[in-house]
Amino acid sequence: MMRIPWLSALSCCLFCVTEPLSAAEIYFDWSGHLRASGLLDYYGEVNLLALTAGNRLLINATLDGRLNYSLYWGERTSFNLGYEVVANGGQTRETITELAKQNPDFEQSSLYRSRIPSDENQLFDLTKIISEGDDYILYQRLDRLFFAYDSAIGNISIGRQALTWGNGLLFNPADLINPFAPSDIIRDYKIGSDMVLYQNGFRIVSDLQAVIVPRTGDDNELDSDQSTYGLKTRFSGGPGDLDLYLMKNYQDPVLGAGFSTYLGDGVLRSDVTWTYLEEDTEPASFVSGILNYDYSWGWYGHNWYGFIEFYYNGLGDSDPLEALHSKPLRERIERGEIFVTGNYYVDAMLHYEAHPLINLFASLIYNLEDHSFLLQPRLNWELSQSAELLLGVNIPVGSEGSEFGEFRNPEDGAGVGQPTQAYLVATFFF
């Protein structure tokens, strides 16, 4: 079965909903945004990108627009579409392109990989590059395209959509389908995946979800070894909620369990997953987990919110370069399931409402083994009901050879590592 191009998929969906809709009450709603972002990357003096560009400060920009459309046919059936067009580029992309011409593997490295969504293994090819150059790319995609039907025996939705499992706040080991990176600041839309999703709830089992995420292999044919199958059940009672997960993610069986419960005036949550690796690799299996606690309070007439979270990555290593020699870890970093190389982390976030329209945030991701960390302070200012500004910085701190520090090539002394970043994001909602 060949992958279906995005224009053909959209045409089929629109054809299906045009004729029969007149027989029932039809209504729709739509929304979206326009967003402009500016980003400054500041690299170390001997960083490879700084040496190649001849400048430590690299300027970048992104423009994106999104349109969400939902068509409701009666009370049970809906058709949902999310379209986005994005242009981004700048000096960082230009420098990476220059280095990739010298070394084709550089652009795909875990340190500098482009974060453009890819439909390479999706069932439907819904992303199209409109134009691309050394220092920019312009593309469009359908990030949502699904039908949903709500019946007496549950809700079923088919097509490109988003699904989130797990109780994590920054790290989320139970969320294996396009999870957010722990360093992601803007989380309004999760990247969609082609899937079939069934949801229902009962008296004791408050949430039952079964999902199939079909993917294709290198020959563009459906491949069960590239697909994900999952079942989640949530049992709700007086003390809290208990979650159980049963999945086959690509080739690997995954078992998991989690809970959430009130503790004092806050909420305590946890998830633990165990993954058995089908390939003959070391280790043969691994465990990952999170434990977090969040709490909100008032102080001197202002609202505060904060959380702390502990994360264990069973595929990690105390040496970041040694960790990347692990094939299972590299594969999961490339798939966007794991985002760090170490074993033990603590992350935290503090939110201060200085004014109903002005909010200050500070996030921290700390590697407990090499003591490097990523600090992310930011300010969110709601200019009106339809416009907001986001201003912030990402500050990686660490010694040479640590995860958030810089790695040096002993042959030429050039370094690689994350830059210090400053960004300004303006969003208009409609």
C-alpha positions as CSV (number, residue, x, y, z in Angstrom):
1,M,0.0,0.0,0.0
2,M,1.6,3.2,-1.2
3,R,1.5,6.4,0.9
4,I,-1.2,8.8,-0.2
5,P,-0.1,12.3,-1.1
6,W,-1.7,15.2,0.8
7,L,-3.8,16.7,-2.0
8,S,-5.4,13.4,-2.8
9,A,-6.1,12.7,0.9
10,L,-7.8,16.1,1.3
11,S,-9.8,15.7,-1.9
12,C,-11.1,12.3,-0.7
13,C,-12.1,13.7,2.6
14,L,-13.9,16.7,1.2
15,F,-15.8,14.5,-1.3
16,C,-17.0,12.2,1.5
17,V,-18.5,15.1,3.4
18,T,-20.1,17.2,0.6
19,E,-23.1,15.0,-0.5
20,P,-24.6,13.5,2.6
21,L,-24.3,16.5,4.9
22,S,-27.6,18.1,3.7
23,A,-29.5,15.4,5.5
24,A,-28.6,16.6,9.0
25,E,-27.9,19.8,10.9
26,I,-24.6,21.2,9.9
27,Y,-22.5,23.8,11.7
28,F,-18.8,24.6,11.8
29,D,-16.2,26.6,13.7
30,W,-12.7,27.8,12.8
31,S,-9.8,29.4,14.5
32,G,-6.1,29.9,14.0
33,H,-3.1,32.1,14.5
34,L,-0.4,34.1,12.8
35,R,3.0,34.0,14.5
36,A,6.3,35.7,14.0
37,S,9.5,34.6,15.9
38,G,13.0,36.0,16.1
39,L,15.8,33.9,17.5
40,L,19.4,34.8,18.4
41,D,21.9,31.9,18.7
42,Y,25.1,32.8,20.6
43,Y,27.8,30.1,20.3
44,G,31.0,29.6,22.2
45,E,34.2,31.1,20.8
46,V,35.5,27.8,19.4
47,N,32.2,26.3,18.5
48,L,32.2,24.7,15.0
49,L,29.3,26.8,13.8
50,A,30.8,30.1,15.1
51,L,34.1,29.2,13.4
52,T,32.4,28.3,10.1
53,A,30.2,31.5,10.1
54,G,33.0,33.7,11.3
55,N,30.5,35.1,13.9
56,R,29.4,33.9,17.3
57,L,25.9,35.6,17.0
58,L,23.6,34.0,14.4
59,I,20.2,35.6,13.6
60,N,17.2,33.5,12.6
61,A,13.4,34.1,12.1
62,T,10.2,32.1,11.6
63,L,6.8,33.0,10.2
64,D,3.9,30.6,10.5
65,G,0.2,30.6,10.1
66,R,-2.3,28.0,11.2
67,L,-6.0,27.5,10.3
68,N,-8.2,25.0,12.3
69,Y,-11.5,24.0,10.8
70,S,-14.1,21.7,12.3
71,L,-17.3,20.6,10.5
72,Y,-20.1,19.0,12.7
73,W,-22.7,16.9,11.1
74,G,-25.4,16.3,13.7
75,E,-24.4,15.6,17.3
76,R,-22.1,12.7,16.7
77,T,-20.0,13.2,13.5
78,S,-17.3,15.7,12.9
79,F,-14.6,16.4,10.3
80,N,-11.5,18.2,11.6
81,L,-8.7,19.9,9.6
82,G,-5.6,21.8,10.7
83,Y,-3.5,23.5,8.0
84,E,-0.3,25.3,8.6
85,V,2.3,27.1,6.4
86,V,5.7,27.8,7.8
87,A,8.8,29.8,6.6
88,N,11.9,29.7,8.7
89,G,15.6,30.3,8.1
90,G,18.5,32.5,8.9
91,Q,22.2,32.3,9.6
92,T,22.2,29.1,11.7
93,R,20.5,27.1,8.9
94,E,22.9,28.7,6.3
95,T,25.9,27.6,8.4
96,I,24.6,24.1,8.9
97,T,24.0,23.8,5.2
98,E,27.6,24.9,4.5
99,L,28.9,22.3,6.9
100,A,26.7,19.6,5.4
101,K,28.2,20.2,2.0
102,Q,31.5,19.3,3.5
103,N,30.1,16.4,5.6
104,P,26.7,15.1,4.5
105,D,26.2,13.4,7.9
106,F,26.5,16.6,9.8
107,E,23.0,17.9,9.1
108,Q,21.4,14.7,10.5
109,S,23.5,14.6,13.6
110,S,21.7,14.6,17.0
111,L,23.2,18.0,17.8
112,Y,22.1,19.9,14.8
113,R,19.2,18.0,13.3
114,S,16.5,20.2,11.7
115,R,13.2,20.1,13.6
116,I,10.9,20.3,10.5
117,P,8.0,17.8,10.8
118,S,8.5,14.8,8.5
119,D,5.9,12.4,7.0
120,E,8.6,10.0,5.8
121,N,7.1,7.1,7.7
122,Q,3.5,8.3,8.0
123,L,0.7,6.6,6.2
124,F,-0.3,9.9,4.5
125,D,2.2,12.3,2.9
126,L,0.6,15.6,4.1
127,T,3.7,17.8,4.0
128,K,5.0,19.6,1.0
129,I,8.1,21.8,0.7
130,I,7.1,24.9,-1.4
131,S,10.6,26.4,-1.7
132,E,14.0,25.7,-0.1
133,G,17.4,27.4,-0.2
134,D,20.6,27.3,1.7
135,D,19.3,29.6,4.4
136,Y,15.5,29.1,4.4
137,I,12.7,26.7,3.9
138,L,9.0,27.3,3.1
139,Y,6.6,24.4,3.6
140,Q,2.9,23.6,4.1
141,R,1.3,20.7,5.8
142,L,-2.0,19.3,7.1
143,D,-1.3,18.7,10.7
144,R,-4.9,17.5,11.5
145,L,-7.1,15.6,9.1
146,F,-9.5,13.2,10.8
147,F,-13.1,12.1,11.1
148,A,-14.6,11.4,14.6
149,Y,-17.8,9.6,15.4
150,D,-19.3,9.5,18.9
151,S,-21.6,6.6,19.5
152,A,-23.2,4.9,22.5
153,I,-20.3,2.4,22.6
154,G,-17.5,4.9,22.4
155,N,-15.8,7.5,20.3
156,I,-13.7,6.5,17.2
157,S,-11.6,8.9,15.2
158,I,-9.6,8.1,12.1
159,G,-6.9,10.2,10.4
160,R,-4.2,12.6,11.4
161,Q,-4.6,13.7,15.0
162,A,-2.8,14.1,18.3
163,L,-2.7,11.8,21.3
164,T,-1.0,12.3,24.6
165,W,-0.6,9.6,27.3
166,G,1.2,9.8,30.6
167,N,1.5,11.9,33.7
168,G,4.8,13.7,33.0
169,L,5.0,17.5,33.1
170,L,8.3,18.0,31.2
171,F,9.5,14.5,30.6
172,N,6.9,11.9,29.7
173,P,8.2,8.3,29.2
174,A,4.7,6.9,28.7
175,D,4.0,9.3,25.7
176,L,5.6,7.6,22.7
177,I,3.7,9.2,19.9
178,N,5.3,12.6,19.0
179,P,5.9,13.8,22.6
180,F,6.9,17.4,23.3
181,A,10.6,17.9,24.0
182,P,11.2,18.9,27.7
183,S,12.7,22.1,26.5
184,D,9.7,23.1,24.3
185,I,8.3,26.4,25.4
186,I,5.4,26.7,23.0
187,R,3.1,23.7,23.4
188,D,-0.2,24.8,21.8
189,Y,-0.2,22.1,19.1
190,K,1.3,18.7,19.2
191,I,2.5,17.2,15.9
192,G,-0.2,15.0,14.5
193,S,0.1,11.3,13.5
194,D,-2.0,9.2,11.3
195,M,-3.9,6.8,13.6
196,V,-7.1,5.0,14.5
197,L,-8.2,5.9,18.0
198,Y,-11.0,4.4,20.1
199,Q,-12.1,6.0,23.4
200,N,-14.7,5.1,26.0
201,G,-15.3,5.3,29.7
202,F,-17.2,3.2,32.3
203,R,-18.0,3.4,35.9
204,I,-14.7,2.0,37.2
205,V,-12.6,2.3,34.1
206,S,-13.0,6.0,33.6
207,D,-10.9,6.1,30.5
208,L,-10.2,3.3,28.0
209,Q,-8.2,4.1,24.9
210,A,-7.0,1.8,22.1
211,V,-4.8,3.2,19.3
212,I,-3.2,2.0,16.1
213,V,-0.5,4.2,14.5
214,P,0.3,2.6,11.1
215,R,3.6,3.5,9.6
216,T,5.5,2.7,6.4
217,G,8.9,1.2,5.8
218,D,11.7,2.2,3.5
219,D,9.6,0.9,0.5
220,N,6.6,3.1,1.4
221,E,4.6,0.0,2.2
222,L,2.8,-0.6,5.5
223,D,5.2,-2.2,8.0
224,S,4.0,-3.6,11.3
225,D,7.5,-3.4,12.7
226,Q,7.4,0.4,12.2
227,S,3.9,0.9,13.6
228,T,2.6,1.5,17.1
229,Y,-0.2,-0.3,18.9
230,G,-1.4,0.7,22.3
231,L,-4.0,0.2,25.0
232,K,-4.5,2.5,28.0
233,T,-6.9,2.0,30.9
234,R,-7.5,4.4,33.7
235,F,-9.1,3.3,37.0
236,S,-10.5,6.1,39.1
237,G,-11.4,5.9,42.7
238,G,-11.3,7.8,46.0
239,P,-7.5,8.0,46.4
240,G,-6.9,9.0,42.8
241,D,-6.3,7.5,39.3
242,L,-4.3,4.4,38.3
243,D,-3.2,4.1,34.7
244,L,-2.0,0.9,32.9
245,Y,-0.3,0.9,29.5
246,L,0.2,-1.9,27.1
247,M,2.0,-1.1,23.8
248,K,4.0,-2.4,20.9
249,N,6.1,0.5,19.8
250,Y,7.9,-0.3,16.5
251,Q,9.3,-3.7,17.3
252,D,9.4,-3.4,21.0
253,P,6.8,-4.5,23.7
254,V,6.2,-1.8,26.3
255,L,4.5,-2.2,29.7
256,G,3.7,0.7,31.9
257,A,1.8,1.9,35.0
258,G,1.2,5.3,36.6
259,F,-0.9,7.1,39.2
260,S,-2.0,10.5,40.2
261,T,-3.3,11.5,43.6
262,Y,-3.8,14.5,45.8
263,L,-1.1,15.1,48.4
264,G,-1.9,18.0,50.7
265,D,-3.0,20.9,48.4
266,G,-1.0,19.6,45.4
267,V,-1.0,16.6,43.1
268,L,1.5,13.8,43.0
269,R,2.0,11.8,39.8
270,S,4.2,9.0,38.5
271,D,4.7,6.8,35.5
272,V,7.1,3.8,35.0
273,T,7.6,2.0,31.7
274,W,9.5,-1.1,30.9
275,T,10.6,-1.7,27.3
276,Y,11.9,-5.0,26.0
277,L,14.2,-4.6,23.0
278,E,13.5,-7.1,20.3
279,E,16.9,-6.6,18.6
280,D,19.9,-8.4,20.0
281,T,21.4,-5.3,21.8
282,E,22.7,-4.3,25.1
283,P,20.8,-3.7,27.3
284,A,18.1,-6.3,26.5
285,S,15.5,-4.1,28.2
286,F,15.3,-0.8,30.0
287,V,13.1,1.1,32.5
288,S,12.2,4.8,32.5
289,G,10.1,6.7,34.9
290,I,9.0,10.1,36.3
291,L,7.7,11.3,39.7
292,N,6.4,14.8,40.0
293,Y,4.5,17.1,42.3
294,D,2.8,20.4,41.5
295,Y,1.2,23.0,43.7
296,S,-0.4,26.4,43.3
297,W,-0.8,29.1,46.0
298,G,-1.4,32.7,46.7
299,W,1.2,35.1,48.2
300,Y,1.1,38.8,48.7
301,G,-2.0,39.1,46.5
302,H,-0.5,37.3,43.5
303,N,-0.9,33.8,42.1
304,W,2.0,31.3,42.1
305,Y,2.3,27.8,40.6
306,G,5.3,25.4,40.6
307,F,6.3,21.8,40.2
308,I,9.3,19.6,40.6
309,E,9.9,16.4,38.7
310,F,12.4,13.6,38.8
311,Y,13.2,11.6,35.6
312,Y,15.1,8.4,35.1
313,N,16.2,7.4,31.6
314,G,17.2,3.7,31.6
315,L,19.0,4.0,28.3
316,G,21.3,6.8,29.4
317,D,24.9,7.0,30.4
318,S,26.9,9.4,32.6
319,D,29.1,10.1,29.6
320,P,27.1,11.8,26.9
321,L,29.4,10.7,24.0
322,E,29.4,7.1,25.4
323,A,25.6,7.2,25.6
324,L,25.3,8.0,21.8
325,H,27.2,4.8,21.0
326,S,24.0,3.0,22.1
327,K,22.0,2.1,19.0
328,P,18.6,1.9,20.9
329,L,19.2,5.4,22.4
330,R,20.2,6.9,19.1
331,E,17.1,5.5,17.4
332,R,14.8,7.0,20.0
333,I,16.5,10.4,19.9
334,E,16.1,10.3,16.1
335,R,12.4,9.4,16.5
336,G,11.9,12.1,19.0
337,E,11.0,9.7,21.9
338,I,14.0,10.5,24.2
339,F,15.7,13.9,24.3
340,V,18.6,13.4,26.8
341,T,21.6,11.2,27.1
342,G,22.0,10.8,30.9
343,N,20.3,8.7,33.5
344,Y,19.1,11.0,36.3
345,Y,17.4,14.4,36.0
346,V,15.4,16.8,38.1
347,D,13.4,19.5,36.4
348,A,11.3,22.3,37.9
349,M,9.2,25.2,36.9
350,L,8.0,28.3,38.7
351,H,5.2,30.5,37.4
352,Y,4.4,34.0,38.9
353,E,1.4,36.0,37.8
354,A,2.7,39.5,38.1
355,H,-0.5,40.9,36.6
356,P,-3.5,39.1,35.1
357,L,-2.0,39.8,31.7
358,I,1.7,39.4,32.5
359,N,3.1,36.1,33.6
360,L,6.7,35.2,34.4
361,F,8.1,31.6,34.1
362,A,11.4,30.0,34.9
363,S,12.1,26.3,34.0
364,L,15.2,24.2,34.9
365,I,16.4,20.9,33.5
366,Y,19.3,19.6,35.6
367,N,21.5,16.6,34.9
368,L,22.2,15.0,38.4
369,E,25.3,13.1,37.1
370,D,27.4,15.8,35.4
371,H,25.7,18.8,37.1
372,S,25.0,20.6,33.8
373,F,21.7,22.3,33.3
374,L,19.4,24.2,31.0
375,L,17.7,27.4,32.4
376,Q,14.7,28.9,30.6
377,P,13.3,32.1,32.0
378,R,10.6,33.9,30.0
379,L,7.8,36.5,30.1
380,N,4.4,36.1,28.6
381,W,2.4,39.3,28.0
382,E,-1.2,39.2,26.8
383,L,-1.6,42.4,24.8
384,S,-5.3,41.7,24.2
385,Q,-7.7,38.8,23.8
386,S,-6.2,38.1,20.4
387,A,-2.5,39.0,20.7
388,E,0.4,38.1,23.0
389,L,4.2,38.5,23.2
390,L,6.6,35.9,24.5
391,L,10.2,36.9,25.4
392,G,12.7,34.6,26.9
393,V,16.2,33.0,26.9
394,N,17.6,29.5,26.9
395,I,20.8,29.2,28.9
396,P,22.8,25.9,28.8
397,V,25.4,25.7,31.5
398,G,28.0,22.9,31.9
399,S,31.6,22.0,32.0
400,E,33.4,20.7,28.9
401,G,32.2,17.3,28.0
402,S,28.9,17.6,30.0
403,E,25.5,17.2,28.4
404,F,24.7,21.0,28.4
405,G,28.3,22.0,28.1
406,E,30.5,21.8,25.0
407,F,32.4,18.9,23.4
408,R,35.9,19.6,21.9
409,N,37.5,17.8,19.0
410,P,41.0,16.9,20.2
411,E,42.4,17.1,16.7
412,D,41.4,20.7,15.8
413,G,40.0,22.1,19.1
414,A,36.6,22.9,17.5
415,G,33.6,22.5,19.8
416,V,30.0,21.5,19.4
417,G,27.2,22.2,21.8
418,Q,24.0,24.1,22.3
419,P,24.0,27.9,22.0
420,T,22.6,30.4,24.4
421,Q,19.4,31.6,22.8
422,A,17.2,34.7,23.1
423,Y,13.8,34.8,21.4
424,L,10.8,37.1,20.8
425,V,7.5,35.6,19.7
426,A,4.5,37.6,18.6
427,T,1.2,35.8,18.1
428,F,-2.1,37.0,16.8
429,F,-5.1,34.7,17.3
430,F,-8.3,34.7,15.3
